């Protein structure tokens, strides 16, 4: 009598599955396809407005094909882990677990978006940004775009990381900045000249400046929590993001993207001089104050010098200083003071 034992299941490989720098760069390339698609779609909504009457447009095709490209690539990366004996989220490379969550969220938002447009029509204006299905798309896309950043963050490397580690993090953060800027375009203060025409309007414009300043400062301070940024990283981040916003909102506007690239270059110089890091908290706080000030001082001061705004000296300089204090507060959240040991 022979007893046949059940075949042993394949052992799960030990160690962490990591994406290579080349694979992270490939993810970023597909992610920027998706990012370009959302800005082109935003341009179409701003240009054609109520004349858009169908879900099936060339710009939607660009946007959703970008998602399919990212999804196919991410699942291919996971298939390598699956073939190696990993199951579930463990099949995805380190840092791509968030992308695994983003895939169904985006897919659900896409199906919901088709149904929503069919039943309720095409949204116009701010409604297009705050539609529940569009917010689902945004959440899913953010998870996908963040994968190379998280992957680079978790890669064992010193603070001065190799180019194949730090640049995927920078490019991923830039794509995330683009999506957040897009979703807050109704508050975006960089492509308009604030006017002091009364307490209520000035208060609203000040709020827009502060929100935009925090959005721009957040990815830089977050990256500094983990990496020493290479020279040119902020120039690229600010210049590219502002160029995309300008092409979507004010086609033909070149001065503001050029100014923001110059402001980013100034920030890169400040990084070289101050060397901010969690190990040097005072340098980090000073940099966090100067980071938004390096943008809003030249921007608001330039508008005043060209007589494009009627803000008084006290107002535009005060706005710029307020953005600096906002940067300090944000830095305290990114790199909080140490907590004393309990007695």
N, C-alpha and C positions, 0 to 999 in steps of 0.2 A: 504494500500500500504506500503510495507516494503522496506526500502533502506538498501542495504548491503554495508557496508564500506569495502574498501580494507584492508587486514590484514597488521598490522603494521610490518615493518621490524624489525628483532631482533636488539636490541641495541648493539652498539659496546662496548665491555668492556673497562672500563677506566683503566688507569695505564699502566705501561710499562711491556711488556712480556719479562721475562728474562730466559735464560737458567740456569739450576742449575749447580753447580760444576761437578756433576756426568755426566750430559749431555755434558758439555764442554770436560771432559776427554774422553768421548766416541767419540766425534768429532775428538779429537786429535789421538785416536787410529786408526780411519779410515784414517785420514790424513797421518799418518805415513805408513800405507799400501800403499797409493799413492806415498809417498816420497821414500819408499823402491823400489817400482816399477820403478821409473825414474832412480834410481842409478843402478839397475840391468840391465835396458835397455841400459844405458850408458856403463856399463861394456861389454855388448854384442857387442855394436857397436865398442868399442875400441879393443876388442879381435878378432872379426870375420871380421870387416871391409867390404870389397867389396863382401865377400861371402854371406852376407845377401841379399836375393833377393825377400823377401815377407814381407808383412805387418803382416801376421798372424804368430807370433812367441810366444813362452812361456813367454818371458819378456814383450812383448806388452800386453799379456793377464794379467800378474800381474799388470802392470801399469793401464790399462783401467778398470780392475775389482776393483782396489782401488778407481778410480773415481766413479764407479757405487755404491760402498759402501758409500762413502761420500755423493753422491747425494741422495741416498735413505734415509739416516739418516737425512740429512738436510730437505728434503721434509716431512719426518715424523714429525720433529719438527714444521714445518710450518702447518701441518695438524691439530695440536693441537690448534693453533691460529685460523685456519679456522673454526673448530668446535665451538670455543668460540665466533664466530661472527666477527672475524677480516677478512679484505679483503686486497688483494694486498700485498705489502711489509710489512704492519702492521701485517700480520700473522706470520712473522718470528720473532724469539726472537731478542732482542736488540743485535746488533753486527753482526747478521747473514744476514743483508741486502746486505753486500758485497758478501757473499756466494751465495745469490740469483742471483746476477749479474754474478758470476763466473760460475754457472751451464750452462747457454746457451753459454757463451764464450767458455768453454771447449768442450761442445758438438759440437759446430760449428768447432772448431779446430780438433776434432777427426774425424768428417766426412770429413773435408778438407784434413786431413792427409792421410786417406784411398785413396781418389781420387788422391792426389798428388803422393803417392807412386805408384799407378796403372799407372798413365800417365807418370811420370818422373823417376820412379825407386826409389831406396833407397839411401839417401844421405850418403856421407862419409866425415869424418873429421868435420871441422868447419861448413860446409854446413848443417850438421845435427842439429847444434845449432841455426843457423840463418835462417832456413827455415821459411817462413811466417806462415805456419800452426803450426809449433812447437812453435813459439812465441805466437800464440793464445792459445795453450795448456798451456804454461807457465803463461800467464796472467790469464787465468781462474783458474789454480791451485793455484796461489798466492792468489786470492780472497777467495778461499775455505780454504786455510791453515790459513789465517789471521782471520777467524771468531772467534775462541776462544780468540785470543789476543784482538780483538776489544770488544768482550763480557766482558772479564775481565776488560779491561780498563774503560768501562762505568758502571761497577758495583759499586754502592755507597759503598765505603770502605775507611779507612784511607790509608795513604802512606804505612805503615807497614800492608799490607793486609793479611788476612787469607791464609793458604796454598791452600785452594780450589779456591782461586781467583788468587794468584800470580803464582802458578805453571802451570796452563793452559796457562797463558800469556808467561811464559818462554818456555814451550814446543812448543807452536805455533810459537814463534819467532825463535826457533831452527829449526823447519821444514822450515820456510821461508828462514832462512840462508842457509839451505841445498840446496834449489831450486836455490837461487841466486848464490851460489858457483858452482853448477852444470852448470848453463847457462854461467858461466864465466870460465869454466875449462881451456880454451885456454890461459887465463891470470893468472891462479892460480900459485902463486910463492912459495907456501909452500912445494911442493914436488919436487923441482928442486934446484940444487946448482948454483946460479948465477956466471958467469965467466966474468971477466973484459977483454974481448978480442978485445976491440976497442970502439970508441965513440958511434957508432950506436947501437951495441949490448948492451953495458952497459946502454945506455939510455933506450932501450926497457925493460931491466930487472928491472931497477929502476922504470919504470912506472908500471910494473907488481906487484912489491912489494907494491907500494903505493896504487894501486887499491885493491889488496887483503887485505891490512891493513884496508882500509876504509870499505870494505865489512864486515870484522870481527868486527870492532868497532861499526858500525851503530846500530845493534840490541841491544847491551848492553846499549849504550847511550840513545836510544829510550825508553827502559824499565825504565831507571833511571828517565826519565821525569815524570813517573807516580808512580813507585813502589820503595820501598827499597828492593833490591834483596836478597833473602835468600842465606845463605852460601852454596856454591856448585853449584849455578846456572851457573856461567860462566865456571866452570870446566866441567860440563855436556855439555854445549853448544859447547865449543871449542873442547873438546875431542871427542864427538860424531860426529861432523861435519867433523873433520879431519880424523877420522876413515873411514867414508863413502867415502870421497874423495880418501883416500889411497887405499881402497879396489877396487874402480873403476879404478883408474889410475895406481897404482903401487901395485898390489896384493902381499902380503907378507911383505910389509913395515910396521913395527910396531914402529920404533923409533920416527918418526915424530908425530903420534897420541899420543904417550906417553908423548912426550915433550910438545905438546899443552895442554894436560890435566894438566901437571905440571904448565904451564904458566897460565892456567885458575885458578888453585888453588892460584897462586900468586896474580892474579887479585881479587879473592874473599877476600884474606887477605887485599888488598888495600881498598876494599870496607868497610871492618870492621874498618880500621884505619882512613880513610878520611871521611867516611859517606857523599859522594857527593849527592847533591840534588839541584833542582832549587832554594831552599831557601838559599843554601850556594854556590853561583856561583864560588867563588874562589876555593873551594874544588873540585867542578865539573870540572873546567878548568884544575887543577893540575891532577886530575884523568884521564881526557880525554887525557892528554899528556902521562901519564904513561901507559895507557891501551895498545896501540899498541907497545910501547917501551918494555913492559914486554913480548911481543911475539917475536918481531924481534931482540931485543938485544940478547937473548939466542939462537935464531935460527941461525942468521947470525954469531954470535960469535962462536957458536958450530961448524958450517961448517968450519970457519977459523981455529979453534983449531985442528980439525981433518984433516986439509989440503984437504978438499973437495971443496974448492973454492980458486981461486987465487986473490980474491978481496983484495986490500990493506986495512990497518987499517982505513985509512981515508974514503975509500969507504963504507965498511960495517957498520962502526959506523955512518957515515953520513946518510946512508940509514935508519938506525934505528931511528935516531933523526928526520929525515924528516917524518917518519910515526907518530911520536909523535906530530909534528906540524899539521899534517893532522887531527889527533884526536881532537886537540884544535879547528881547523876550523869547524869540523863537530859538535862539541858541541855547537858552536855559532849558528848553524842552528837549532839544536834540542831545545836548551834553549837560545834564543837570549837575548841580553840585553834589559831592559825595555825601551819603547819609552816614551820620556817626553811629558807631556801634552802640547797641543797647546796653545799658548798665545792668 
